[in-house]
Amino acid sequence: MRKKGVLLVVALAVILGVCACGTKQKKEAVFPGLIIGGTSYTPYFYQDINGNYSGIDVDVAKEACKRAGYTPVFQMIPIEDRFVELENKKVDCLWSYLTIEGRENRYLWTNPYLYTQRVVGVRSDSTIQSLADLEEKRVGVQAGSTSEKIILKQMNPNFPKLEQLTCFRELGEVFTSLRKGYVDAIIGHEGALQTYTEEYPGEYRFLNMSLRSEAVGVAFRKEGDADAVRRLNEAFGEMRKDGTMEKIVEKYGLDVEKNVYGGAEDDQTETAKEQSE
């Protein structure tokens, strides 16, 4: 009789274990996939030598999606096709260090999760020390980027008249143009340009200024998933409060004050800090 009782207890334990396991698997499976489109832009969004998605945006997306209840599915998109892919519903959102300014009414945006710092890079022996020194100089930027728009649309009133503006498909080509002397200066995200200049210690420098500081967000279609936006905003708020955003930015060697809060001299800084408190 005791033997049968023991067997009955064991059987029940196995059944309960299977049920518990099945319940756990079911819970994990209910997380819907969020198809995230991004453009190759080191150190924000790129694929490593093993083909795995990496970068600041990828780290932020993974953590935010986990908190918001989504499974991130990353997809690489050429920079010229990113908005077309979003409108054609090939991806649910664009999450690749995308600036909000100028696009506010075209898409459904999350709150800013980071801030960009666009800088001017030159060779260390260059005579260029300020924006004014770029007058009649040759400048290289990535095609389709905000850096290009800043110049073509005269978004910065202090930007001088150039001798030549050259647009390249990839940021690596932008840096190569400076390295080989095809241009006198280049413009881009500070973090992205650093990934190239750090390979040549002492040979390049950035002007002691930020050409432009802008808020970065996740873009959904205008009629997109408002609930996903709300959930991600809540996750971003939590990540600011518990220091996760700062840790991710520090991991990639970037300045926390500038990239998480917008920079000490930027009036967005205090607002961003208040939102995290």
N, C-alpha and C positions, 0 to 999 in steps of 0.2 A: 504493500500500500504506500509506504514511504517513497519507494522507488518511483511509483507512478506519479506521486505528488511532485517529486523533483523534476521529472520529465515534463509535467504539465507547466511548471514554473518556467523551465528553460524554453519550452515552446512559445509560451506567452511573451517571454523576453525577446525572442527572435522576431516574433510577429510585430511587437511594438517597435523594435529597432528598425525593421524594414519600413514600417509606416512613418517613423520619425525621419528616416533617411529620405523616403519618397517625398515627404512634406518639405524638407529642406531643399531638395532638388527643384521641386515645383516653385518654391519661393525665388530661387535664383533665376529660374527660367522666365519668370514673369517680367523681368526688367526689359522694357522695349529697347530696340536698337535705335541709336541716334546717328544717322549717317552724316559725318563731318567732313566737309571739303576744305582742303588746305593747299597752299602754294608752297613749293620748296623754297625755304628761306631760313637758313641756319643763323642763329641757334633757336629759332622759334618753332619751325615745323619742317622736318626733313626725315629721310630714311637712312638708317645707319648701314654699315657694310653688310649686315645680315638681312637688310630689308625691313627692319622693324622701325615703326614710327617713333620719333624721338623729338625732343625740344621743349622749350618753355610752354608753348601752347598745348602740346600733347600732354605734358605733365599736369597742367591746369585742367585740361579737359577730362582726363582720366579721374582726377580727384573730384571735380565738380559733378561729373556724371554719376559717380558712385554715391555721392551724397544726395543727388537729385533723383536717383532711381532709374538711370539709363545705362545701357551698354554702348560705349562709344565705338563706332565703326569708321575708321579713317580712310580717306580717299584723296589721292594726290591729283590736283587739277592744274593745268598750265595757267599762268597768271592772266592771260588774255581771255580764258574761257570761264573763269570762276563765277561771274555773275550770270552768265548764260546757263551754266549747269544748275545754279540755284533756281532760276526762273523756270527751267525745264523739269524741275523736281527730281533731278538726278542725285541731289544731296538734300538733306534737311536744313542744313545751315552752313555758313562759311565761318571758319574759326582759324584764322591764320594771321594774327597781328593786324587785323583790319581796322583802320581808323574810321570813326563815326562821322566826323565833321564833313559836311557837304553831301552826306548820304542819308541824313536823318529821316527824310520823308519818303525815301525810296524803299526802305526795308523796315522790318520789325526788329528792333535791337534789344539786346540785354543791357543792363547797366555796364559801365566801364569796369573791366577787371584789371587792366594795367594801363600804363601810359607810355607812348613812344617818345623817344628822344632822337630827332633827326639832326645829324651833325655833318660838318664839312671835314673831310679827310684830305691831307696833303703829305708830301714827302717831308721828312724832317728838315732837310736843307732848303725848303721852299721859303720864299720871301713873303708868302701869304700869311697874314696874321689876323685878318678880320674879314668880314663880308665885303667891305669896301675894296679890299685888295683883289677881289675876284673880277673887278671891272676889266673887260676886254681879255678875260682868261677863258681857257677851254675847260668845260666841266662835264663829267660823266655821271649818268644816273641809270637806274633800271627802268626800262620801258613799262608804261602803265602804272607806275608807282606814284604815290603822293609826292615824292621828291620831284618827279617830273612836273606834276601839276603846280607845285609851289612856284616853279620858275615860269612855266608857260602861261599860267593864269595870274601871275603876279600876286600870289597870296601873301607874300612878305614884301611890304612896301620898301624895305631897306635893301632888297636884293638888287645889285647893280646890273648893268647891261653887259652881257657876255660876248666874247668873240665867237664862241661856238658851244652848243649844247649837243652832246652825243648820247643817244639812248641805246642801251644794250639789253638783250633778252634776259640774261642771268646776272645776278649780282657778282658772281665770280669773274665775269667778263668786265664788269665795271671796275673791279679792283685791278685786274690785269692791265686795263688801259692806263691806270695811274702808274703801276709798276714799270710799264714799258715806255712811259713818257708820252703816250698819245693824248693825255689830258693833264691839266695842271692841278685839278682837284676833283673829288668825287663827293656825292651826297647820298646818305642812306641812314638806316637805323644804326645807332651806335653799337648795339650788341651784335648785329649782323656783320658790320664792318670789322669789329674787333676779332671775329673768328679768322679773318684773313690777315690783319695787321700783326696779330700776336705771333704769327709764324716768322716774322721778320723783326725781332726786337730792336728798338731804337731807330728803325728806318722810316717810320711813319708817325704822324701825330694828328690829333683832332684840334680844331680851333677851340679856344677856351670859351665856348658858348654852345647853346642848343639852338639850332636854326628854327626848330619848332617842336613844341610838346603837345601831343594830341591824345585824346582818350581812345582806347581800343575796346571793341566790343564784339559780340557774336551776332552775325546777321542772319535773320530768317526772312522768308518771303513776307511781303506785306500782309498777306492773309494767312500767315504761318501759325504755328502752334504757340498760342499765347501762354498756355499752361507750362510748356517747356521753358519759356522765357522766365516765367515766375519762379519755377523750381531752380533754374540756374542762378537767378539773382539771389535767391536765399542761400544757395551753396556758396556763391562768391562772398556774401556777407559773412558767413561762418568762417570761410577761409582767411578773410582779413582779420577777424577777431582772434582766431587761434594761432595766427602767425604762419599759416601754411603758404600764403602768397609770398611772404618775405623769404621763406626757406627755399622756395622754388627759384626765385630770382637770384638769391645768393648762390645757389648751386651752380648757376651758369656764369658767376662772376660779375653780375651787373649791380649797379647802384640801386639799393632799395628805395631810398628817398625819391629818386627821379622816376623809377619805373613802376613802383607800386602806388606812390602818392602824387606823382606829377612834377616833382622837383621843388626845392625850397623856395625858388623865386616865382613859381607858378601859382596863381591864385586858386587853382584847382586843388592844390595840396591839402589845405585845411578842410575843404569839403570832403575829399576822399577819406581823410583821417576820421572826420566826424561820422561818416557812414559806417566805419569799422568799429566804432565804439558803442 
